Amino acid sequence: MSRLLLSFLLLPLFTLSQETSQNLLCDSIIVEFKSLGINYEDEYAFLELDMSTIFYSDYFFAYSGFVFVDENESIIASEVTETATNGFGFSGQYSDTRNLIFYYDINLSDEGTLNLYEGLFSGNPELACSFPFNFSVEGEIDLSGQWYADELDDYIEITADSFFIYVFEDECYELESYIYEASDSLIYLSNNGELMIMPISNLSPSSFNLNLNGQTLNVNETVFNSSDWVECSEITSILINQNYFKELTLITNILGEKVIKPTYNLPHLYFYNDGTVEKKIIIE
């Protein structure tokens, strides 16, 4: 199955202060997960958030932006100047949609902290607010089962949280594995920073359609036993072993002296490049 391998934007390096006297207005800032998305033209993935403020104070969060960090305070995603919808700041009675660009890996089960930094877009970030945060797909559905994609001639096996694709080439297959989440309209696949988002439609207990880069895939329920198939890596390993010939590197007599031509009827030791040693006697 073809897919988009994301090359991420070169994101600026900055030092983030972790010290804050939590702004009293933080409880009046509402942030909600909206979606995951891909910018196919520039090839980056982003986390889309809806935010709003419900306070009436004239306090202004100047040049503020959001940064999503994991439990180790490693940055997972951040707003950046190139894609920011608003880099100047906000005050009360404000609403907006914010896009955070993923740095490296994307994990659909990510949980962490969403930090709001004042001065993020002016180069002097100071932590203003922190929100426990995780993103998940609303209206999640379970696609567990075995499936066949007609147009690709690929077999698919789905468990509660994993998505395996058996991509066949001649008489063997390459296995692609992802974690996934799905709603009744979208399916998200991720693996090692690679993200694939596909619209899903015509969902029934025995079939559904996927849209992959504009191509409609008809996916139907089936039954298979993957142990009956051969993985391509196994064939490669067999071919390597079949094509391997050990090479003679040294011949010595029983005293350990190197010889060029063995003497008939006397024992000699034959050393090979794979580390093996054989004792032979050539009889005249």
C-alpha positions in Angstrom: 0.0 0.0 0.0 1.5 3.3 -1.0 1.8 5.9 1.7 3.1 9.4 2.5 6.4 9.4 4.4 6.5 12.8 6.0 9.5 15.0 6.1 9.0 17.5 8.8 9.5 21.3 8.8 12.8 22.4 10.2 11.5 23.7 13.5 13.4 26.4 15.4 15.3 25.5 18.5 14.4 27.4 21.7 14.8 27.1 25.4 11.5 26.8 27.2 11.2 28.0 30.8 9.3 25.5 33.0 8.8 28.0 35.8 5.5 29.7 36.1 3.1 31.3 38.5 0.0 29.9 36.8 -2.0 32.8 35.4 -5.3 33.1 37.1 -6.9 33.3 33.7 -5.8 29.9 32.6 -9.0 28.2 33.9 -10.8 30.5 31.5 -8.9 29.3 28.4 -10.7 26.3 26.7 -8.6 24.1 24.4 -10.1 21.1 22.6 -8.6 18.6 20.2 -10.1 19.0 16.7 -8.2 16.7 14.4 -4.9 15.4 13.0 -4.0 16.5 9.5 -1.4 16.4 6.8 -0.2 19.2 4.6 0.6 17.1 1.4 2.2 20.0 -0.5 4.8 20.8 2.2 4.8 17.3 3.6 4.2 17.8 7.3 1.7 16.6 9.9 -0.1 18.8 12.3 -2.3 18.7 15.4 -5.3 21.0 15.1 -6.8 22.5 18.2 -9.9 24.7 18.9 -9.3 27.3 21.6 -11.4 30.0 23.1 -11.3 32.4 26.1 -14.2 33.1 28.3 -12.8 35.8 30.5 -13.6 39.5 30.2 -10.3 40.9 31.5 -8.3 43.1 29.2 -5.2 41.0 30.0 -3.3 40.2 26.7 -1.3 37.0 26.1 1.3 38.6 23.9 2.9 36.6 21.1 1.6 33.4 22.7 1.7 29.9 21.3 1.1 26.3 22.3 3.6 23.5 22.7 2.7 19.9 23.4 5.2 17.9 25.5 5.2 14.3 26.7 5.7 13.1 30.3 9.5 13.6 29.9 9.0 17.2 28.8 10.2 16.3 25.3 8.5 18.4 22.6 6.0 16.4 20.5 4.4 19.3 18.6 4.6 23.1 18.5 3.2 26.1 16.8 5.7 27.7 14.5 5.8 31.1 12.8 5.5 29.7 9.3 2.1 28.1 9.9 0.7 30.1 12.9 -2.8 31.4 12.5 -2.1 34.1 15.0 1.3 35.0 16.3 0.4 38.3 17.9 -1.6 37.1 20.9 -5.1 37.1 22.3 -7.2 38.4 25.1 -10.7 37.8 26.4 -13.7 36.6 24.4 -11.5 35.2 21.7 -11.7 32.0 19.6 -9.3 30.5 17.1 -8.0 27.3 15.5 -4.4 26.5 16.2 -2.1 24.2 14.3 0.8 22.5 16.1 3.5 20.9 13.8 4.8 17.5 14.9 8.5 17.4 15.5 9.3 13.8 14.9 7.2 10.8 15.9 3.5 10.7 15.9 1.7 8.4 18.3 -2.0 8.2 18.2 -2.1 7.4 21.9 0.0 10.4 23.0 -0.8 11.9 26.3 1.0 14.8 27.9 0.8 18.5 28.7 -0.2 21.3 26.5 1.8 24.4 27.5 0.9 27.9 26.6 3.9 30.2 26.3 3.7 33.9 26.3 6.4 35.4 24.0 6.8 32.1 22.0 6.6 34.1 18.7 8.9 36.9 19.9 11.7 34.6 20.9 11.3 35.0 24.7 9.0 32.2 25.8 7.7 32.2 29.3 5.3 29.5 30.5 1.9 30.9 31.3 -0.5 28.0 31.5 -0.4 24.2 31.4 -3.2 21.9 30.5 -3.3 18.1 30.8 -4.0 16.9 27.3 -4.4 13.9 25.1 -5.8 13.6 21.6 -8.1 10.8 20.4 -10.5 10.2 17.6 -14.2 11.0 18.4 -16.8 8.4 17.6 -14.1 5.7 17.5 -15.1 2.4 15.9 -13.5 -1.1 15.9 -12.5 -2.6 12.5 -11.1 -5.8 14.0 -11.1 -8.6 11.5 -9.4 -9.9 8.3 -9.9 -7.9 5.0 -8.9 -7.9 1.4 -8.3 -4.7 -0.7 -9.3 -5.6 -4.2 -7.5 -2.8 -6.1 -4.1 -3.4 -4.3 -4.3 -7.2 -4.0 -3.3 -6.7 -0.4 -4.5 -8.5 2.7 -5.2 -6.6 5.9 -5.5 -7.8 9.4 -6.9 -5.5 12.1 -6.8 -5.9 15.8 -8.1 -3.6 18.6 -5.2 -1.2 18.1 -3.0 -2.6 15.3 -3.3 -2.5 11.5 -1.2 -5.1 9.5 -0.9 -4.9 5.7 0.4 -7.9 3.8 1.8 -6.4 0.6 2.4 -9.2 -2.0 5.2 -9.2 -4.5 5.2 -12.3 -6.6 5.2 -15.3 -4.3 6.0 -13.5 -1.0 4.8 -10.6 1.1 6.2 -7.5 2.9 4.5 -6.8 6.2 3.6 -3.2 7.1 2.4 -2.6 10.7 0.8 0.5 12.2 -1.2 1.5 15.2 -4.6 2.9 14.3 -7.7 4.7 15.3 -10.8 5.0 13.3 -14.1 6.9 13.3 -17.0 6.4 10.9 -15.4 9.0 8.6 -11.6 8.8 9.0 -9.0 6.2 9.7 -5.6 7.3 11.2 -2.5 5.0 10.8 0.9 5.8 12.4 4.2 4.2 12.7 7.6 5.7 13.6 6.6 9.2 12.7 4.8 8.2 9.5 1.1 9.2 9.4 -1.5 8.2 7.0 -5.1 9.6 7.1 -7.7 8.1 4.9 -11.5 8.9 4.6 -13.6 5.8 5.2 -17.1 5.4 3.7 -19.9 2.8 3.0 -19.1 1.1 6.3 -20.9 -2.2 6.8 -20.1 -5.4 8.9 -18.5 -7.0 5.8 -17.0 -4.2 3.8 -16.0 -0.6 3.6 -14.3 1.9 1.2 -11.1 3.8 1.8 -9.8 6.8 -0.1 -6.1 6.6 -0.6 -4.6 9.6 -2.4 -7.8 10.0 -4.5 -8.1 6.2 -5.2 -11.1 4.4 -3.9 -10.2 1.0 -2.3 -12.9 -1.6 -1.9 -12.1 -3.5 1.3 -14.1 -6.7 1.9 -14.2 -9.2 4.7 -12.2 -12.4 4.2 -10.5 -15.2 6.1 -6.8 -16.2 5.7 -4.0 -17.8 7.6 -0.8 -15.8 7.2 1.3 -18.8 8.3 0.5 -20.3 4.9 2.4 -17.5 3.2 6.2 -16.8 2.9 7.6 -13.4 4.0 10.0 -11.9 1.5 12.7 -11.5 4.1 12.7 -15.3 4.6 13.3 -15.9 0.9 16.1 -13.4 0.9 17.7 -15.2 3.9 17.4 -18.6 2.1 19.0 -17.2 -1.1 21.9 -15.7 0.9 22.6 -19.1 2.5 22.3 -20.9 -0.8 24.7 -18.6 -2.5 27.3 -18.7 0.3 30.4 -20.8 -0.3 33.1 -21.0 2.3 36.5 -20.1 1.1 39.8 -21.9 2.0 42.2 -19.4 3.7 45.0 -21.6 5.1 46.4 -25.2 5.1 48.9 -26.3 7.8 50.5 -29.6 8.8 49.9 -31.1 12.3 52.8 -28.9 13.6 51.0 -25.8 12.6 53.3 -25.0 9.7 51.8 -23.4 6.6 52.0 -25.6 3.5 51.3 -24.8 -0.1 50.7 -28.3 -1.4 49.6 -31.0 1.0 51.7 -34.2 1.2 49.9 -37.4 0.3 49.0 -39.8 3.1 49.7 -37.2 5.9 47.1 -35.3 7.9 46.6 -31.6 7.3 44.3 -28.9 8.8 42.2 -26.8 6.4 41.0 -23.4 7.7 38.0 -21.6 6.1 36.8 -18.0 6.1 33.7 -18.9 8.2 35.9 -20.0 11.1 35.6 -23.7 10.5 38.5 -26.1 10.5 38.7 -29.5 8.8 41.2 -32.3 9.2 41.9 -34.1 5.9 44.2 -36.8 4.5 44.7 -37.0 0.8 45.4 -40.6 -0.1 47.6 -41.3 -3.2 
